[in-house]
């Protein structure tokens, strides 16, 4: 009788060890990203939840575009695989705070805008419906590279008009010395909605 129970007890012990191994191994892995859900209140709500990874303030993979089709924006943020943001690494606070800086570096030809719309599967749009936006704005040292561009809608709000306010606010913060240029670039690329929601 004792010998007949030994294999089943041994099997249970091995199964528990294997289960514990995978549980411990899985605990060290990063959580899978989840699709954020807008809060109750519908599409006209002024408070939206940013995509996973945006709220933690982690540095984005600037310029490292890993996807060029099937891009989807969620909650007023671009697809981070398609539009991680890109910066001009040599841009300095003194440069971006000079009047006329943004217009001096702006260079997004129509062919690039067309490619941006294609990445996000937008084949037609009404005037004013979208703006090919620099995720990291030029006034914060952003680049004209396609990895920094996305078709940002005007609606639902907050849309590109509201993001413009965030860009101006962060630019003022950098130029006044209240915030570093690097911090402003990370905020605009990963969590501009939180900045917008905190504006007076």
Beta strands, then each sheet from edge to edge (+ up, - down):
strand 1: 130-134
strand 2: 149-153
sheet 1: 1+ 2-
end
